[in-house]
Amino acid sequence: MDMFQQRIEELRKQLNEHNHNYYVLNRPTISDQEFDALMRELQDLEESYPQYGDPLSPTQRVGSDISKGFKQVEHERRMMSLANSYNIGEVQDFLRRAQEGLGGEHCEIVGEMKYDGTSISVTYENGRLVRAVTRGDGVKGDDVTANVITIKSVPLQLPEGADYPAKFEVRGEILLPWSSFEKLNKEREFNEEPLFANPRNAAAGTLKLQNSAEVARRGLDAYFYFLLGEGLPFETHTQSIEALKNWGFKTAQVTMLESIDAVEEFIAHWDTERKKLPIATDGLVFKINSLRQQLNLGATAKSPRWAIAYKFAPERECTRLRSVSFEVGRSGVITPVANLDPVLLSGTIVKRASLHNEDIIRQLDIHDQDMVYVEKGGEIIPKIVGVDTRQRQADSHPLEFVRECPVCGTPLRRIEGEAAWVCPNKWECTPQICGRIEHFVGRHAMNIDGIGEEVAAMLHEVGLVNDVADLYSLTHRQLTELDRFQEKSASRIMRGIDESRQVPFARVIFALSIPFVGETTAKVLARNAGNIDTLMVMPAEQLSGIPEIGPKIAESIVEFFGEERNRTIVQRLRDAGVQLALSEEETSGQSDRLAGKKIVISGVFAKHSRDEYKALIEQNGGKNVSSISSATDFVFAGENMGPAKLEKARKLGIPIIGEDDFLQMIEG
């Protein structure tokens, strides 16, 4: 190593330490002028000796003004969202469920802030940052490494001598501090640009900018709260957070909570103190501290069972109702939406709020021009919760729900047994057609990039796309001939359409917009039917026999495929090369070794988590049931099986199978 390379390495090390002291520890040890002098020296050396360049040098934190598109990256481990709670009783229920799931084991609880930003996953190899990916849909996200590198509180190179694994993943929240948020909005106001409603939206928008120099200028921050990797030496969440802190990360403050009273005190403290923090928060998070217990508790389809978010009580404001719009969804349901005088609520300017249906309007007794109370459900979705009748105008009239579709004029029908009114003109009502197209191309469905609400409406308006199968007849030339599309955006759409032909069968079912069939139900249908031809001819009785498929969903599926137009769309999708059956890879692990068997799983396991075992049961034809009855075929028991379940199984003579016997059973 020559003297110039040595000096470059020394400067990088010093500047990384000073960045950490300033942005993470908030304890600078040199002046800004001294820091700038070191930075200029490093910049000059790197410019003179480009052979010693490093993309993770502190000089690269300024970003680049070269625009680059984001590529999607699959997460090594799925990024899930937390279940919410809104009172101490729901937190107690969470703790009770966790203890029951662990066979009565004591659970150590920790509490921390819930930051109101945008989730990020950052991977390090040999102490160097190699990739930063947004949450996306939890399975895949956008690679935003170039932008995250500009955030000065994110370590680029971990300190020498720190005992970190060769490879690990750390998750956290990218935030825009209140000071940066206010500065940014003042700039936008001066430039007559739309203001950001809250720091969360501003952080998410900033992180997705394709100009990393602008990202660097806006002053994002990052807090980290979760460490993942193979063979980590920690037994608890608190130990892993302490390790992250020692490695140079800005971490969440973790508090041990010895009792439910301590949890309640923690909530009461932060309900007021959070308002003094330099960054936005929207609640707290409570976690089981033991990593072994976390593994055994596992997760539901959406959320881990070992953590829960606590949302602070929503703010409430009173504002004037100006008018009501009636909007048509993709299934034809008419939703009334209140248009309000703008009001600031939980950091967001609220102008609209859903009234849900006619029954809600009647229950609230809303009149035109009323003063209404608005809350945010979970501090996310605005809703009207009441009326200040003392301020009601003498000549006001009760709101009237429409009886004809506000778009196509078709008389509405009320769904039997429900509050919803529906436009039955599904094939000619524009919002329904565009809604189905928009749903079909969505990330969780066919994931066709470049087609959102506006583009879907435009493609329909010009006559190019009248149903989802028409997407596969689009050509590059048709798109570039439209005013909106340049070469790049047209190519992106055509590439997305082509790649959608490889989307798995379960997501295709979800994309079809079958009423009441969501993502989870679509997976169940795909696993049980195997292909679209079988699904299309399955009678309601057979569908209802599938776990998680009730009579209402079964009738909806039969009705959907009973329509000639839908069968024609399916055939056209088949002709276009869309996946309408499970792949060999998906079916290879399936067997009928547990066919028809109803199995109760209980206790804590050593070789796999409970969720992994539940998936294996379904993969081998079995059915997971929650309670023991005479119809139960056997109980799959781990350690610490609940004594009540054990006693009931013995009383009914239900066989109890251990972990090794079960694995031998499914391996044949």
N, C-alpha and C positions, 0 to 999 in steps of 0.2 A: 504494500500500500504506500503510494508516494505521499509527499507532504500535503498536496492539494486535496487529494481524496480524504486524507486523515482529518484535515481542517473542516472539510464539508461534513463528514460524519459527526465531528464534535459539535458543529453549529446546529445540525439537525437535532442532536440529542438535547442540547441546551434549550433550543426553541420549543421542543415538545414538552420539556419540563416546565418552562415558563407558561406555555399555554395551559397546561394542567393546573398550575398554581392559580392562574387568573380565572379561568372559565369553570373549573370544577371545584377547587378548594376556596375560591374567592379570597386568596391570600397572595397577591403579587409580591415578588421579591426584588423586582427591578422596575425602573420607570418605563413609561411608554417610549421615551426617546431612546433609552438603552436597548429596548426590545427592537425598535425599528432599525437601529444601527446594525444589530446582529442579523436581522432579516435581510437588509440591503447587502451586507457582506456575503451572505449565503447566495442571494440571487445573482450577484456578480460572479461568484465562483462557479455556480451551475451554468451560467451563460458562457463562461470562458472554457469550461471543461464539461461539455454535454455528455461525454462518455460516462460520467458519474451520475447521470440523471436518475431520479426515482419518482414514480407517480405518487408515492406517499410522503414526499418531502413536505415540510411545513410551508414551503413557497407555493405549493399547489392548492392550498386552502382558498385562494382567491377565485378558483373556478376558471371556466373557459367560456368565451362568448360564442363558441361553435355549437350550433344546435344539433342535438342527437336524439333520435327516437328511442323509446324505452323498449327493451325486449322483455318478454315474460319469462320468469324463472320459476320452476317448481320448488316448493319448500321441501326440505328433507323431512321435516316434521310439520304436520298440519298446524296452522295458526288458528286457534279457536277464540270465540268470544265468551265473556263471562255471563252467567245468569245474574239477574238483578234482584235486589231486595229493597224494600222501602220502609221497613220498620224493624225494631229489635226482635219482634216475634218471628219474622221470617229468617233473621240471622240465627235465632235459636233453633228453628226447624232445620236449617242447613247443618248446624253442628250435630243435632240429633241424628239426621240421616247419615252423616259421616261416621259417627260412632257405631250406628247399627251396621253400616256397610263394612266396618272393620271388626265386627263381632264383639263390640263392647270395649275395644281398646281405648285407652285415654288418648285424646287428641290435643296437641299443643297448638294454640292459635296465634297467628301474627296479624297485625293490621298495618296498612300503608295507604298512602294517598292514591286516588285514581285520577290520573292526569288526563286532561281534555285536549288531546292532540291527535296525531295519526300514528298508528302502530308501525313498527319497523323491526326487521330481523337482520342482524349483522353477523357475518361469519368471519372468524379469524383463523389463520393457519400460521403456525410458527410465530405467533405474536404479531402478525401483520393483518390489517384489514383487507379482505379479499372480495367481499360482496355485501351489499345492503339491498334488501328487498322489501317492498311494501306488503301489507297483509293481503291485498287483493281479495280473492274469494276464499282465502284460507288454505287453498291447495296450491294456487299459483299467484305470484305478485309481480310487480314491475321492478326491474333492476334499476335502482336509483343511486348506485354507488358513487357516480361522479358528483351528485348533489350532496350526499351525506358526507363525503370527504371535506366539504367546505364548512361543516359544522364544527366549531373549534372545541366543543366539549366532548366530541367523539374521538377517542384515541385512534391514531393511525398505526402507530408502532408501540407495542407494550414495552414497559421498562425491562432492561436486561436483569436477569437474576430472579425475576418473579416466577413463581412455580405454577405457570398456566399450562393447560393441556396443549398438545400439538395442534388440535383442531377443536373449536367449540363455537357455539352459536349463542348470541346474547340478544334478548328482545327488550324493547322499550318503547318509548313514546317520543316522537318528534314534536316539539312545541314552538310556538312563537310567543315569547314573553310579552306581557302587557305593554312594556315600554316600546318594544319593537313594533307591536301591533298598532299602537297609537301613532307612532312615527310614520309607518307605512300608510295608514289611512289619511294622515294629513297630506302626504305627498300625492295620494290618489285624488283627494279633494281638490288640491291645487291644480292638478292636471285634468280635472273634470272627468275622472274615471270612476266607475262604480265602486263604492266602499265595500270592504269585507264586513260581513255581519258579525263575526266573532273570530277569536284567535285560532280556533280549531279549523275553520274553513280556510283561513289565511295560511296556516301551516300546511294543510293538505295541498292547497293550490301552489304554494311555493315549492314544495317537494317535487311536484310534477312539472315544474318549469323545465324547458329544454335548453335553458341558458344558465349554466352553473355559476357564472359570474354574478348574475342577478340573484341567484339563491344565496351566494356568499354575502352579498350586500345587505340582505334583509335581516340577518341575525337570528337564525333558528337556534334552538337549544335542544338537548336530548337528555332524558332520564331513563335509566335501565333498571329492570325489575325481575328478570328471569334468565337463568343460565341453563343451557342444554348442551349435552355432548355425551360421548361414549366413555364409560368408566370413570366418571367424575368422582373424586374422593370424598364428597360431602354427604353428610347424613341429613342435613336440614337446609331449609330455604335460607335461614338467617346466615348459615355458614357460607353458602354460595354467594349471597349478597355482599358479605364481608370480603370474600375473595375478589369479587368484581371491583370493590372499592380500592383494595390494595393494588389491583392491576391498573388503576387509573381511570375507572369509569365513574361518572356521576350517577349515583344510584338513588333509588327510593329509600326514604327513611322507614325502617322496619321496627315495629314496636311489639314486644311480647305482651300478650294479654292473658292473664292468669284465670279470669273468670268472666261470666257473662256481664257482671257488673262493670268490670274493667272495659269490656267491649262498649257498653252503653256510655261510660265516661269518655272513651275515645271518640265516639260519635259526637257527643255533646261538645267536646273541645274543638273538634275540627269544623263543626257546623258554622262556627263564627271565625275561628282562626284562619281558615282557608282563604278568607277574603283579604287577608294581609299578604298572601304569597305573591311572588313576582310572576307566577304563571297561573293559567286557568286550570281549575280542577272541577270535576262534576260528581265527586263522591269518594268513597273509600273502598278498599279491597281487603277481604279477610281470607286467609289461607291456612290450610293445614301445614304445619311447619315441617313435619317428617317427610322426606322424599320417598321413603319406602311406602308410607301410608298413601302418599299421592299416587304412586304407581298402582297400588292395589285398588284404590277408589276409582281410577280410570276416568272415563268421560261419557257423557251422552252424545247424541249425534252432533250437538252444537257446542256444548260447554263442558269444562272439567267439573268433576264432582268434588274436588278438593279446594275449590275457591268460589267465592261469591262476591259480587259487587254490591255495595250499599249506596243507593242514590239518595241524596239529600232531598228533603221535602221541596216540591216545586214552588217556584215563585208564582204569585197570582197578581194580575193587573186588571183594571177595569177600563174598557175602551168602547168607542161607538161602533155599532154594526152598521155598515153603509149599504150593503146589498148581499144577496145570496146567489151564487152561481150553481148550476146543476151540471155536473160533469159525468161523462159516460166512460166506464171502464171497458177493458177488453172482453169481459164476460157479459157486458151489457148492463151491469148494475149502475143505477143512478146514485151519485153521491152529492149531497148538498155541501157547498163550501162557503163559509162566511168570509166576506171581504170587510176588513176592519180598518179603522184609523190606525196607523202604525203605532206600535207600542214596544218598548224595550223589555225583553223577558229573558232572564238567564243568559245575558250576554248576546241575545239575538234580537234583531228587529222583526217583529211578527206583524204581518199584514193579512194573513189568511189562516183559517182554522177549519178543520173538518167538522161538520155537524152529523156525520155518519148516515142517518136515515130519518124517515118521517117520524118514527116513534120518538126519537131523541128530541126532535123539534117540538113535538107535542108535550113531552115530559117537562122540558125546560120552559114551555109557554113563551117562546120567543116571538116578539113583534118586530115589525120593521122599525129601523132606527133606534132600537133598544141600546142601552148601555149594558155590556155583557162582561162577565168575568172570564178571563182567559188564563189557563195554566199550560205548562208543558208536561205531558206525560213522560215521566222518566227524564225530564229536561231535554226532550228531543222533539216530540210531536205536539204542536199546539192544539189545544182543545178548549171548547167553551164549556164551562162547568156551572154557570148560573147567570141570572139576570138581576140587575138592580132596578126593581120595579118602581122605586121611589123617583127615579129619573125618567120614567116612561112618558112619552108625549101623549097628550090627551086624544089626539086624532089618529094614533097608530093602529095598525091592524095586525092580527096574527099572520105569521108567515104561511103561505100556501105552497104545498108540494106540487110539482108539475105532474100532469097526467099524460103528457105526450113527450116523446123523446125531444130534448132541446136541440138536437142536431138534425135528425131525419124526419121528425114529426110523427113517427109511428106510435100508436096508443101503447102505453106501458102496461105490463102485467106484474102482478104481485106474486112473488114466490110463496107457495103454500107453506104456512107454518113459520114464515120468516118476515122480517121487517122490510126487506129490500124490494124495490121496484126495479123491473128489468125491461130494457128495450129488446123485443124479440127479433128485430131485423138484423140478425148477426152478419148476414152476407153483404148487406148494402149500407150499413151504418158506418160511416168513416172512422170514428174513434175506435170502434171495435176491431175493424180491419187493421188499422195502424197499431193498435195495442197488441194484437196477436203477432204482428211482424216484429215490433219492438221487443216483445217477450222472447220470441224465437231466437233473435240474434244476441240476446243478453249473455253476460259472462257465465252465468250458472247453467245456461242452456247451450246454444251452438257456438257462442263466443265469436261472433263475426264482428271484428273491430271496424269502426268507422261508420256504423249505422246506429244512430241514436233516435230520439223522438222526432227531431226535426227532419232528419234524412228519411226516416221511414215514411213520414207524412208526405214529403216531397215526391218520393218514388211512387207512392200510391197516387198522388195528385196528377202526375204526368202519365199515369197509366202503365207504368213498367211493372209494378208489383201489386197485385190484388189479393194474393194469398202467399203463404210462406214458401210454397214450392216455386213460385215465380222468381225467387231470388237466384235459383240455380240456372235460370235462363238469361240472367243479366250478362252483358258483355262489357268489356273495357271501353269500347267505342261509345256505347249507349251512355255510359256515365260521363265520359269526357265531353260529350256533346251538350250536357246540361251545364247551366251557368255556374252552379255551385262547385263543380268538381275540377280540380287540377289533376295533372298526371299522377302525382304522388298519392293523393287521397283516393283516386279511382283504383290505383294499383293495390293500395292497402285493403280496400273492400274486396277486390277480386281474390287477393291472397287469403283473406279471412274466409271467404266462401269456399275456396278450395280446401283449406285446412279443416273446415267444419265437417267435411266428409269422413273424417277420422274420429269425430266425437263419439264416445261410447253410447251404446244403446239406451242406457238408463237416462242419460241427459237428453236424448232425442225424444223419449216419452214425455219428459218434463217440458220440453220445448213446444210440444204440440198444443199446449193450452187446453188440455182436458180439464173441465171444471173439477175442483177439489183435489186434483192430483199435483202435489208439491214434489220437491226434490226427494224427500225420504220415501214417499209412497211410490214414486217412479222407480227407485232402486228396488223396492220390494217387488213391484210388478215385473221388472226386467229379470230379476233372479228367478221368479216363479214361472213366468211365461217362456222365457228364453229367446223368443223372437216375436216380431210384430204380427205375423200371421196367426200364431196361437192366441195372442192377446185379443185380436180383433174378433175371434169367434167364441171366446170364453163367455158362457152365460153368467148372469148375475149371481146365481147360486154358487157356481164354482169360484167366482171372484171373491164372494163374501167368505168363503172358506179359507182364504189366504190370511195369515196373521196381519193385522193392522189395516185390513181392507174391510170397512163396514158396508152395510147395505146401501147407504147414500152414495159412497164412492163407486161401488159396483154398478149401480143403476146409471150413474153419470158416464162411466166408461162404455157401457153397453149402448147408451143413447148416442154418445159421440161417434162410435164406429158404425152405428146404424145409419148415419147420414152419408148419403152417396158422395157428397162433396168431400167429406173427410177421407173416405176410402180412396177417392181419386187423388187427393193430395198425398196420401201415403204412397200410392203407386208411383207418382211423379218423383217423390223423394227417393224411392228405391231406384228408379231409372237414373237419378242424378248421382247415385253412388253413396247415399247416406247410410250409416250403419243401422240396420234394423234387426239385429240379432246380437246376442252376446258373442264376444270373440272367443277363440280357442283358449287364449290365456285366462279369460274370465271363467270359463267352464272347466278348465283342467283341474282346478282344486276342489271342485264339487263332487260330492258322493251322496249316496242314499243310506249310508251306514247308520244314521240316526233317524231315518225316515219315519215321520209320524209320531216320534217320541216327544213327550212334553217333559221338559227338564227344568228343575229349579236349581239355580247356582247360588251358593252361599259361602261366605268365609273369605279368607285371605290366601292368595296363591303365591308360589315361589317362582315358577317358570314362565308364566305369562300373566298379564293383567286380566281382570275380570272381563273387561270389554273385548279383549282378544279372544277369550274363551267363548263369549257369547257369539262372536262372529264365526268361530269354528263350528259351533252348534248349528247355526243357520246354514253354513256352507255345506254341512254334511246332512242336511235335510231335517234337522231337529227344530223344535220350537221352544224358545225361552219363555217360561211363565214365572210370575212373581211370587205366587203363593202355593203352598203344598195342599193338595187335595187328593181324593181317592183316584183322580184321573192322572195324577203325576206318575210318570214312568220311573224316574229315579232322581235323586238329589246328588248334584255334583258339589262335593264339599271340600273346602280348603281348611286351613287352620282357623280357630276362633269362630267356628260356625255358631250362630245364635242358639242358645239352649232351648228356646221355645220351638224353633224350627226342628231341631234335633229330636225333641220329645214328640212333636207331631208326626214326623216321619216314622219314628219307631212305633208309635201308636197305630198308624195306618198300615204299617208293614211295607213302607216304601224303601227300596234299596238305596243305600248311600255309597256313592262311588268316589274314590280319592283321585288325586291329580294324575298319578302314574297310570292307574287303571283306565282313566278317561283317555289319556293320550294313546295308550295301547289300543283302546277300542276304536278310535277314529283313524288310526294308522293301519287298521286291518290286521 
